[in-house]
């Protein structure tokens, strides 16, 4: 009896000061979003197990999950990180390159679209005849993460690539050895743009907390950083674009996801475009896509304040029209009422002062947030249908035809391609539909053109319910397909059939990733993890590489490929680089950058 009495205070003390249980913290605070990844687009727990515990804690303290992390104690953050990823992370063991001077000479793929018109077309280097000879030369692992959504670029014989673990890498294009790294304040998924400013070459990019950066491209030294918006959910997703001494940075509002919580006051952020001085980072002008600042519009059924108007984010790299002195940007949907005329639209900004010159809206009254999915109603519009969530996530492409006529090609999640007249306030020249469009469907991240044809890949990803209890999984028969259209007329030239998943588990044929064109061939990655090349003449597959395997990497880490989404392949000289791994909506996680070269060339 005495022994038990003595043990009782000790037990009470232990229970009071024992570290929190990570599984319980996850279930109470995280599962609402991460166990419904197909609906919420948050990574599933299985994907997060590929992260290091240190990266999970950093995300909760200062990354994308900072607001959620603010509700947890330091011990709770550590416990949930260890529950998901264990105590030991994997460190980068890269071989360092010998010191070497850097110049912009040699083959390039610079920025998101390879040129300021965002064509995603590489006219020199790998040819259609070379494509069957492409072989893997080296692979590089992104340590401590489960996604490869940062686009690589090539300049001066080096590869510059961002990562979800916050690190920017400068690698040798030939060997994959490492020149330098730089750690940003938050994960980075924008393409990097490199340009000569004064006597130096600068590397420009933005992070997921709304900060733009300029580094010395030769050394990785930070030269300046500028936080472009005070909204807590501000992000930079589209790549900054350099032109004539200025850097044009697109602004994204990241409130669509947090609105899944009934207590979240949705929504007050808005998209925009910011012009910065390239040498100093000082703002020159800033224009929001919604002129009116958000105000309180009421309360949701849970009693939280509602705000609006909001959204109309710019998700992609803007497009330069040097002839007219304009910048074109596509926008996304509104996240809350009232709907605006600048959502799901193309906006033309005056390069000098940011003035909006014209707006062409392509889908009206599109208000969408994750508070109105899968039985949730707190984010729904009273008496009205939510969505359809038909953002313009792809950069507009500016083309000049042989007869001098100019066309602005716009691909949308509605599965429509729009050819606009940039010389007549965006009036529609032709339209073509390639699918049905869904919140994750239609044309997601980017088409490509060789000036004659526009090449567009279809997502239209689908889901099924299977198992007991029923769980939402990828539909192996929904989505996918590649299409070619005559730029001048909109006439369909050919259509390639979707990929076939067969018996592969957790597979989707959706082709969401941005595509890339060279003379005679088009490259498209799929959610099934394959990267394929199609003949530009008829759409027949001429090369196929399955990335869903383990790779021994140049930085000493075993990496794995997964679904291909977001960035597409880039080509410079006789090399092609492609990231693999995308787990945001229940797809296959991965953490690898693959470098291919033409065998014998």
Secondary structure, 3 states (H helix, E strand, C coil): CHHHHHHHHHHHHHHHHCCCCHHHHHHHHHHHHHCCHHHHCCCCHHHHCCCCHHHHHHHHHHCCCHHHHCCCCHHHHHHHHHHHHCCCCCCCCCCECCCCCCCCCCCCECCCCCCCCCCCEECCCCCCCCHHHEEEEEEEECCCCCCCCCCCEEECCEEEECCCCCEEEEEECCCCCEEEEEECCCCCCCCCEEEEECCEEEEEEECCCCEEEEEECCCCCEEEEEECCCCCCEECCCCCEEECCEEEEEEEECHHHHCCCCCCCCCCCECEEEEEECCCCCEEEEEECCCCCCEEEEECCCCCEEEECCECCCCCCCEEECCCCEEEEECCCECCCCCCCCCCEEEEEECCCCCEEEEEECCCCCECCHHHCCCCCCCCCCCCCCECCCCCCCCCEEEECCCCCEEEEEECCCCEEEEEECCCCCEEEEEEECCCCCCCCCCCCCCEECCCEEEEECCCCCEEEECCCCEEEECCCCCCCEEEEECCCCCEEEEECCCCCCCCCCCCCCCCCCCEEECCEEEEECCCCEEEEEECCCCCEEEEEECCCEEECCCCCEEECCCCCCCCCEEECCEEEEEECCCCCCCCCCCEEEEEEECCC
